[in-house]
């Protein structure tokens, strides 16, 4: 039996530099999801960039029904972002996985394998605010609940919701309204989430990654 081949990680080149998110990820061009993913990426890019030495991280459209998306990586290096075209949650799923990529690339501790959301000082006020959010529950056992409540998962969920909330894009805003009206477990209600959205934005402000000077008052 041949040795298992793992997917290659994204290459790095030169010194880290501040880049727009359009230069950080490579969206699929011929996928039916292309337009929706472009809208979501543009909304995120209006909020912030990323200091990085990575070649563009590929975004791969899938037909999986078990999950809306996945961020694949090995140690500190990304492999790809995967987004399902099934279920009508592609923008949310993409932004969620983009949140994981950012979390992983802003800071990674080789010894503890901790990501930025868990330990970086710039995230500390966000961690305090997120700790006050309602603990949403998914169907499934204890291990699934522990993962759903883990700090990097709460970060990805709050990042995705913040981008949709601040997007000024009618399609994304309508998707968020629909998810909130359905009481979707991945989304918090507007009044409860408002202060956390500000803390998400302030993370990027502290890191010097903000693209625009936007008012942060509630």
N, C-alpha and C positions, 0 to 999 in steps of 0.2 A: 504494500500500500504506500502511495506517495505521501510525502510530508505535506501537511495542510499549509496552504498559502494564504496569508493574511492580506487584506487590501492595503495598498500603499498609503502612507500618510501624505498630507499636503507638504510640499517643499517650502523651505524658508530661504530667503535671499536678502543679503545686505543688512542694514540696521533698521530696527523698528522706527516707523514714521507714522504720523497721523494721517489716516486715510479715510475717505468716505466709505460707507458700507457697500456701495456699488462696486468698490475695488476689493472688498474683503470676501464677498461670496460671488459665485457664478451661477446665475439662475438658468434653468433649462429653457432653451429658446423655442423648441417645437412642442412643448407640452401643452395640453389644454389648460393647465394651471398658470401658464406664463403671465397672462395679464393680471390675475389676482395676486400672484407672488410679487410682481413688479410694483403693484400698488402698496402692498404691505412693506416691501423693502424701502420704497420711497418715503413712506411715513416714518419708519425707524430712522432713516438717514437724515431726515429733517431735524431729528432730536439730537443726534450725536454721531461721532465717528469712532474709530478704533485705532490705537497705536499698535502697529503690527508689522512683522517682517514676513508674513505668510503670502504665498501665492494664493489666488482666489480659491476658496473652499467650495467644491461643487455641491449644488443642491439637486437632489435626485427625486423625481416624482415616482411614487410607488402605487400599488393597488392593494396594499394591506388593509385588512379590516380590524386588526387587533390593536392598532395604535394609530394616532393621528400623525405621528412623526417620530424621528429618532436622531440623536446626535451621536455619531460614531467617532471614536478617537482612540489613540494609544499613547499612554503616558501623557506628555504635554502637547502632543501633536494631533490636529484634527484629521479625520479621514473624509467625512462628508456630512451633510445634513440630508435627512430623508423625510419627505412629506407625502402623506397619502392623498390621493385624489378622490378617495371614497369617503362619504359621510358629510360633505359640505362644510368642513372645518379647516380648509387648507390654509387660509390666512392666519388663523389662530394657531394652528399647528406649526406653521413655518416660524412665526414670531416666537413661539415657545422654544423651539429648537435653536433659533438665533440667540435667544437669551442664554441658553446653555453654552453656546459657543463663546459668547462675550464673557460670561462668568469664568470659563475655563482659561481664556486667553488673557484676561486682565491680570490674573494671578493664579499660579499653580505651585504648590509646595511639593517638591519631589519626595520628601520624607513622609509626610502625612497624607499626601494626595488630596489635600484640601484645596478648594477653589475660592475665588474672591468673595463670593457671597457669604461664606462661612467665617472668614478670618480677616479680610482686608478692612482696614480702619475706615476707608471711604464708604463702606457699606454699613457701618455700625448704626447710624440713625435709622437706616432702612430696616435693619434687623429688629430694632426696638419697635418700630411702627408695625412691621409685619407680624410681630408676636401678638399684637392685639387683634388681628383679624380673626374672624370666625374660622374655625377649623372645619373646612368642608370635608365631606365623607364620600368616598367612592364605594360602589359595591365590590366586595372581595374580602380577603382575609387580612390578618394583622400585618403581614409583611407588605402587602400592597398599601395599607394605610400608613405604615411607617415611611415608606418611600414617598407617598403623596404629601406627607407633612415635613419631609426633609427640607433643609434650608435651601439647597440648590433647586429643588422642585418648586418651592414657594417663590423663589426669585424668578424663575422662568415664567411662572404663571402671572406674577405681578408685573413683570416686564412686558409680556404680551398684552395684558390689559391696558397698561399705561400707553403703549404705542397706539392701540386702537382708540383709546380715549382722546389722545392728543392729536390724532391724525388729520383732523379737518377734512377727512375724506368721507363722503356721504355713504359709500358702500360699506366701508369698515365700521362707521358709526352705527349703521343699521344692523350689521352683524352683531356688534356688541350689545345693542338694545335688545335684540332677539334673544341672545344668550342670557341676559339678565332677566328678561320676562319669563324665560323657561326655567329660571333658577338653576342654571347649569353649574355643576359642582366645580368646574375649572375657573369660574368667574365669581367675583364678589359684587354685592350690590353697590350702587353708585355712591351713596352717602357714606357708607362704611369705608369704601376704598379711596375716596378723594385724598385724604392726608397721605396715604401710602404712595399714591401716584406722584405727589410732590417729592417724596423721599427718593423714589426711583430716579426722577429727573436730577435731583441734587447729587446723587451718586456720580453721574457723568459730569456734573459741574465741578465737583471736587477733584475728579480725575483729569480735568482739563480736556474733556472730549466733547463738550457741547458744541453743536453746529450753529445754533442761534441763541441770542439772548432773549428768552421768552419769560413773561411774568410767571412767577412760581407761586403766587398767592392763591389760596383756595377761592 
